[in-house]
Amino acid sequence: MTNIRIYLTLLAGTLLIQLLLRYQGRDLTNATSSPMGIVSLELAPTKETARVVLDHWIQNDLTMEARKNIWLDFLFIPFYMLLFYTLCGSISVRLKGFGAKLGVLLAFGALVAGLFDVFENGLMLLSLSGSITPVTTALTAFFASAKFILLALCLLYVVLLGLQLIFLKLSGSK
């Protein structure tokens, strides 16, 4: 498979599962208790905040929907993780110096983000099973925050340096 086919397959899988997650988890969003849907539980800073989210889902019989959304996320992880890993790695081999080193670090950062997502999902499943403690809440929020930061850095790298490489190629320089 050529590189472009790999990128497109990973991108299509990432987008498709992202849309599926949004559609399947649409009922988890509530203006007061969980304005960001499942992300409200991921980033809940305290046990009390997480309890508000979970209580709303319990009262509205949505805990099974939350579990399904988390299990679907396990399918999402390999797609976005490998997409950012391959994009950052591909860009890094076309650069020199700091940009190349940063791309390698971010490629591995994408793998770490996927691992953090696995931990986060496991902790959310524990919370949904009634094991909600200050420790599980804090760890869930930590892993989710670190995951989002790593992925944002990967995205920034891909957009900025990827566009730079495209511009250089189109202009005939390099």
matplotlib code that plots the C-alpha trace (Angstrom):
import matplotlib.pyplot as plt

x = [0.0, 1.4, 1.8, -1.2, -3.4, -2.3, -2.9, -6.3, -7.4, -6.4, -8.0, -11.2, -11.3, -10.6, -13.4, -15.9, -15.5, -15.4, -18.8, -20.1, -19.0, -20.7, -23.9, -24.0, -23.1, -25.5, -27.8, -24.9, -24.8, -26.7, -26.5, -26.0, -24.4, -22.4, -22.2, -19.4, -21.0, -18.5, -15.7, -17.4, -16.6, -13.1, -12.2, -14.2, -11.7, -13.2, -15.2, -18.1, -18.1, -17.9, -20.8, -23.0, -22.3, -22.9, -26.0, -27.6, -26.8, -28.2, -31.4, -31.9, -31.0, -27.9, -25.2, -25.3, -25.0, -21.9, -20.4, -21.0, -19.4, -16.3, -16.1, -16.4, -13.6, -11.3, -11.9, -11.1, -7.8, -5.7, -7.0, -6.2, -3.0, -1.6, -2.8, -0.8, 2.1, 2.5, 1.9, 4.3, 6.9, 6.4, 6.9, 9.9, 11.9, 11.5, 13.0, 16.3, 17.3, 14.7, 11.7, 12.8, 13.5, 10.2, 8.3, 9.9, 9.0, 5.4, 5.1, 5.9, 3.7, 0.8, 1.4, 1.6, -1.7, -3.3, -2.0, -3.3, -6.7, -6.8, -6.0, -8.6, -11.3, -10.6, -10.9, -14.2, -15.6, -14.6, -16.4, -19.5, -19.4, -19.7, -16.0, -15.8, -13.1, -11.0, -8.1, -9.9, -11.4, -8.0, -6.2, -9.0, -8.7, -4.9, -4.8, -7.5, -5.8, -2.4, -3.9, -5.6, -2.4, -0.3, -2.9, -3.2, 0.6, 0.6, -2.2, -0.4, 2.8, 1.1, -0.8, 2.1, 5.0, 2.9, 1.6, 5.1, 6.3, 3.4, 4.2, 7.9, 7.1, 4.6, 7.0, 9.8, 12.1, 13.5]
y = [0.0, 3.4, 6.1, 8.1, 5.1, 4.4, 8.1, 8.1, 4.8, 6.0, 9.4, 7.8, 5.4, 8.2, 10.4, 7.6, 6.4, 10.0, 10.6, 7.3, 8.3, 11.7, 10.1, 7.2, 9.5, 12.4, 11.7, 12.0, 15.7, 17.9, 21.6, 21.6, 18.3, 17.2, 19.9, 18.0, 14.6, 11.9, 14.4, 16.0, 12.8, 12.5, 16.0, 16.1, 17.7, 16.3, 13.4, 15.7, 17.0, 13.5, 12.4, 15.2, 13.8, 10.2, 11.0, 12.7, 9.6, 7.3, 9.3, 9.3, 5.6, 6.6, 4.5, 1.8, 4.5, 5.8, 2.3, 1.8, 5.1, 4.1, 0.7, 2.4, 4.7, 1.6, 1.2, 4.8, 4.8, 2.8, 4.9, 8.4, 7.1, 5.6, 8.5, 11.0, 8.6, 8.2, 11.8, 13.2, 10.5, 11.1, 14.9, 14.5, 12.4, 15.2, 17.8, 18.4, 19.7, 20.6, 20.0, 16.5, 15.7, 17.3, 15.1, 12.0, 13.0, 13.8, 10.6, 8.7, 11.2, 10.0, 6.5, 7.7, 9.6, 6.3, 4.5, 7.3, 7.0, 3.3, 4.1, 6.9, 4.6, 1.9, 4.4, 5.8, 2.2, 1.8, 5.1, 3.9, 0.7, 2.7, 2.9, 6.7, 8.0, 11.2, 9.1, 7.6, 11.0, 12.7, 10.0, 10.0, 13.8, 13.6, 11.0, 12.8, 16.2, 14.8, 12.9, 16.0, 18.1, 15.6, 15.3, 19.0, 19.3, 16.6, 18.3, 21.7, 20.0, 18.3, 21.4, 23.9, 21.8, 19.7, 22.9, 24.2, 21.1, 21.2, 24.9, 24.2, 21.3, 23.3, 26.2, 24.0, 24.7, 21.5]
z = [0.0, -0.9, 1.8, 0.5, 0.7, 4.3, 5.2, 3.6, 5.2, 8.6, 8.0, 6.8, 9.7, 12.2, 10.7, 10.4, 14.0, 15.3, 13.6, 15.0, 18.5, 18.2, 16.9, 19.4, 22.3, 21.4, 24.3, 26.8, 26.2, 28.6, 28.9, 32.7, 33.8, 30.7, 28.1, 26.3, 26.5, 27.4, 27.5, 30.5, 32.5, 31.0, 32.2, 35.4, 37.8, 41.0, 42.3, 42.9, 39.3, 37.9, 40.3, 38.8, 35.3, 36.3, 38.3, 35.3, 33.1, 35.8, 36.2, 32.4, 32.0, 29.9, 31.6, 29.0, 26.3, 28.1, 28.3, 24.6, 23.8, 25.8, 24.1, 20.7, 21.7, 22.0, 18.2, 17.6, 19.4, 16.8, 13.9, 15.3, 17.0, 13.9, 11.7, 13.8, 14.2, 10.5, 9.6, 12.2, 11.2, 7.5, 7.9, 10.2, 7.6, 5.1, 7.5, 9.2, 12.6, 15.2, 13.0, 12.3, 16.0, 17.0, 14.5, 15.8, 19.4, 18.4, 16.5, 19.7, 21.5, 19.4, 20.6, 24.2, 23.7, 22.6, 25.6, 27.9, 26.2, 27.0, 30.7, 30.7, 29.2, 31.8, 34.6, 33.2, 33.0, 36.7, 37.5, 35.6, 37.7, 40.9, 41.7, 41.6, 43.9, 44.0, 42.7, 39.7, 38.9, 39.1, 37.1, 34.4, 34.1, 34.0, 31.3, 29.2, 29.5, 28.6, 25.7, 24.4, 24.8, 22.9, 20.1, 19.8, 19.5, 16.8, 14.9, 15.1, 13.9, 11.0, 9.9, 10.2, 8.9, 6.6, 4.9, 4.8, 3.0, 0.5, -0.2, -0.7, -3.0, -5.1, -5.4, -6.6, -3.6, -2.0]

ax = plt.figure().add_subplot(projection="3d")
ax.plot(x, y, z, "-o")
ax.set_aspect("equal")
plt.show()
